[in-house]
Amino acid sequence: MMIHAFLFQWKPQATEADKQLAATRILALQGQIPGIVEASYNANTSPRSQGFTHGGVIKFRDAAAFETYFTHPVHQELVDWLMPLLAVAAELDYEL
């Protein structure tokens, strides 16, 4: 199993509607991209957040599914829409 964790710092112009749409689209990846076992996303509640306000975890069946995810058209469309709204994005990927 592969784990993909991510954290976001939104730009000031990102609206609450943008943030809610991001949540909807990220959670919907599970039904749209083969090999995703679980997708989670929400607001960060940590007092040690270093400015990251939202984040999530996507679990993949295996390394092949994880690699397919990055070039999948649904993921690419999300990234193209999302990145201009983010000041900073961080990722952590690892295998279980």
Backbone torsions as a table, in degrees:
resi	resn	phi	psi	omega
1	MET	NA	140.2	176.1
2	MET	-110.6	143.4	178.3
3	ILE	-117.1	131.7	177.1
4	HIS	-122.1	109.2	178.6
5	ALA	-107.5	144.9	-177.5
6	PHE	-146.3	150.6	179.8
7	LEU	-131.5	145.0	-178.8
8	PHE	-125.2	142.7	163.2
9	GLN	-118.1	117.2	-176.9
10	TRP	-80.1	147.1	171.0
11	LYS	-71.1	155.0	-179.1
12	PRO	-57.4	-30.9	-177.7
13	GLN	-78.0	-8.4	177.5
14	ALA	-68.8	127.2	-177.4
15	THR	-90.0	168.1	174.3
16	GLU	-62.3	-34.6	177.1
17	ALA	-64.1	-40.0	175.9
18	ASP	-60.3	-44.8	-177.6
19	LYS	-65.4	-40.0	178.2
20	GLN	-68.1	-40.0	178.0
21	LEU	-64.7	-37.8	176.5
22	ALA	-60.0	-45.4	178.7
23	ALA	-58.8	-47.5	-179.4
24	THR	-60.1	-46.1	-177.0
25	ARG	-69.5	-39.0	179.1
26	ILE	-65.3	-46.1	-179.7
27	LEU	-65.7	-31.1	179.8
28	ALA	-72.4	-15.1	178.8
29	LEU	-56.6	-33.9	-177.4
30	GLN	-58.5	-34.7	179.7
31	GLY	-90.9	-5.3	-174.3
32	GLN	-112.0	-22.4	-177.0
33	ILE	-118.7	119.6	-179.3
34	PRO	-59.9	143.2	175.6
35	GLY	94.1	-7.7	175.4
36	ILE	-81.0	121.0	-179.1
37	VAL	-86.4	-37.2	-177.5
38	GLU	-158.8	141.3	174.6
39	ALA	-130.0	133.4	176.4
40	SER	-135.3	152.2	-178.3
41	TYR	-163.9	139.4	176.8
42	ASN	-170.7	178.6	176.2
43	ALA	-70.0	144.9	178.6
44	ASN	-79.4	130.8	178.7
45	THR	-109.1	2.9	-177.2
46	SER	-72.8	135.4	173.9
47	PRO	-74.3	-7.2	179.8
48	ARG	-109.2	36.2	-170.3
49	SER	-75.2	-16.7	-179.3
50	GLN	53.3	33.6	176.3
51	GLY	93.4	-7.9	177.3
52	PHE	-79.9	120.2	-173.7
53	THR	-100.0	-19.5	-178.0
54	HIS	-143.3	156.4	177.5
55	GLY	-171.2	175.8	-179.2
56	GLY	-165.2	179.9	179.8
57	VAL	-138.9	135.6	172.8
58	ILE	-121.7	128.3	178.8
59	LYS	-104.9	134.0	-178.4
60	PHE	-114.5	145.9	-179.7
61	ARG	-54.4	-42.9	-176.8
62	ASP	-162.1	178.6	-177.8
63	ALA	-63.5	-35.0	179.7
64	ALA	-64.3	-43.1	177.9
65	ALA	-64.6	-38.5	178.1
66	PHE	-61.5	-45.0	179.4
67	GLU	-66.4	-38.8	179.1
68	THR	-63.2	-36.2	-178.7
69	TYR	-54.1	-44.3	-173.0
70	PHE	-66.4	-28.2	179.8
71	THR	-104.7	-0.5	-179.9
72	HIS	-64.0	136.4	-177.4
73	PRO	-57.7	-34.9	179.2
74	VAL	-66.1	-41.9	177.7
75	HIS	-66.7	-43.6	-179.8
76	GLN	-61.5	-40.3	177.7
77	GLU	-63.0	-42.0	177.7
78	LEU	-62.7	-47.1	-179.5
79	VAL	-60.6	-44.5	-179.8
80	ASP	-61.0	-36.3	178.2
81	TRP	-77.0	-41.0	-171.3
82	LEU	-76.9	-43.7	-171.5
83	MET	-57.1	-38.6	177.8
84	PRO	-65.2	-15.4	179.9
85	LEU	-91.6	-8.9	-174.2
86	LEU	-104.8	136.0	173.1
87	ALA	-78.7	-41.8	-179.6
88	VAL	-146.7	140.5	171.3
89	ALA	-131.4	136.7	177.8
90	ALA	-125.5	148.0	-179.1
91	GLU	-133.3	151.6	173.7
92	LEU	-140.9	121.8	-179.0
93	ASP	-121.7	137.3	176.8
94	TYR	-156.3	162.2	-179.2
95	GLU	-103.0	138.9	175.2
96	LEU	-93.5	NA	NA
